[in-house]
Amino acid sequence: MIDNESKGIVLVVDDSADALGMLNESLANEGYTVFVAMDGIQALAVAGRMAPDIVLMDATMPNMDGFEACKELKKNSELNEVPVIFMTGLTESENVIKGFEAGGVDYINKPVKLEELLARVKVHLNNSRMTRSARVALDEVGQLTFACDINGRIVWSTAHVRQILTSDFHDDEWLSLQLPDQIKTWLAHSPEKHSTIQLKGQEKNLQVKFLGRVSPGEYLLRLLEDDELVARSALKARFELTEREAEVLFWLSRGKTNREIGQILTMSPRTVNKHLEPVYRKLSVENRTTAVAVCLQYIGQR
């Protein structure tokens, strides 16, 4: 039974019963709910049932080692965001790299120093929760945001992106090969923040905007649909707005708050407000309500 007051669910994977006992006791004393497994196969079975918040994974184990178990874990869409910390006596750089390539977020040398382990568990749990909260917020505002790796493969996406890509594009080859290849080639040229690329190979007008790097191997992007592109371009030309002002006005016309616009455009609510000041002047209005009215009237006439 999971304690409602638990700091989080930790899955500890190690083929040493002594190590499992020591880590179980230490983590439980700190307020964590702990589950254990003695090899990679058991770890995947436990993770599938209990959905841990974080995994402490021994690198070398019988049946299935930690590297292979981590790779399999990352293939599960419901578990691929769970942070994995490797515990290893293999200190050579090639083994450290192997752990990161498998999907690990950190590693701890054996014999494990408990204070160091507890500190890293706390840090990675907090980071994971903040990331998940941000993604939930993006989902809630209907954001067309997704992240990909250096090869252009989608790592995660909001529900809206999944809906567009699954409903509008039935060409599996385009989704699995052409789309990643276009994004990979674009990222290889180190695009500037907020720059865009026009996607090729589909009738629908879609662009991708580069929002920034989430981590060393993860890039945050946003889909731009035809209706948004056309409306923003029209607003920009009609009211002589900058690109950022047109973006802010477009989302304002969609009923978004400053906080929601900031989440969509990766800026603070204060920055959104700074962009709105010249927008109000250019539209000859005094507040957001009137600005929305003018904006919707113009778009409706078009």
Beta strands, then each sheet from edge to edge (+ up, - down):
strand 1: 9-13
strand 2: 33-37
strand 3: 54-58
strand 4: 84-88
strand 5: 106-109
strand 6: 145-148
strand 7: 154-157
strand 8: 196-198
strand 9: 207-215
strand 10: 218-224
sheet 1: 2+ 1+ 3+ 4+ 5+
sheet 2: 7+ 6- 10+ 9- 8+
end
